[in-house]
Amino acid sequence: MHRQKRPPKLKNDPPLPLQYNKGYEAFSSVKQWTRKVDDATLIVTACPFKEHTMQAREWQRGYNKAYFDNLEKLHEANGRN
C-alpha cells in the first residue's frame, strides 16, 4: 500500500499564522477608533485583507481570540469565573 503524497502547501493554505497574528495584534492596536451610536461606544477596526478570503477569516479569528483573551483577563481581575 502506497501512501499518498501530500500536495505542496501554498502561501494561502490554512493555517495562516501571519494573518492570525496581525488580527490578534490589531485588537490592542492604536489604529482602532471609536464611534458613538446612541448610548453605546463602538470600537471600529478595519481588516486589511480582501473581504471573504481565507486571509480575512484568519485575521478575524485572531482578532476574536484577542478579544476573548482580554475578556477572560477582565473577568479574572474582577473575581468572576
N, C-alpha and C positions, 0 to 999 in steps of 0.2 A: 504494500500500500504506500503510495507516494503522498507526501504532504504537499498541499497546495502552497504555491509561493504567494506571499502577500504582495499586493501591488505597492509600488513606492509611494511614500507619503508625499502629498502635495502641500504647498505652503498654506492652503486654505482648509486643510483637513482638521477636524476637531481632534483633540482639544487645541485651542488656540491660546496659549498662555500669554502672549503679548497683549492681545485684545482683552483678555480676562484681567490681567494686571492693570491695564490702563483704566478699565472700568472700576476696579477696586480703588485705585488711587484717585479717580475722579470724584469719588464720594467726599473726600476731605479736601478737595482742591479749592483754591481761591477763585477758580474760573466759574464757580456756581454763582447764580444771582437769585435774588428773591423777588417775588411778585405778590402783592396783596390782592386777594379776591374775597370780597365781602369781609368777614372777620378772620379769615384764615390767611396764613402766610405760606406760600408755595415756594419750594426750592426748585429751581429750574436748572437742569444740566443737559447739555446737548451732546448726543452721541456723535463722535467724529466719523463714523462709518456709514456707508450707504444703508438705507432702511431695508429691512427684510433680507439681510445677508447673514451668513454664519458669523462673520466678524462682529456685526451689530448685536447678534444674540449673545455672543460670548462677552462682549463689553457689558451688556445689560446684566448678564449673570454675575459678573464681577462686581458691578455696582450694587446689585441686590445683596450679595454676600456681605459687602462692606456695611450696608445699611443694617442688616440683621445682626452682624457682629457688634456694631455700635449700640443697637437697641439692647442687646444682651448685656453689654457693659453698663448701660444706664440702669437696667433693672437690678443688676448685682449691686451697683453703687447705692441704690435706693432701698436695698434689703428685700427686694422681691424675688420670687422664683419663677 
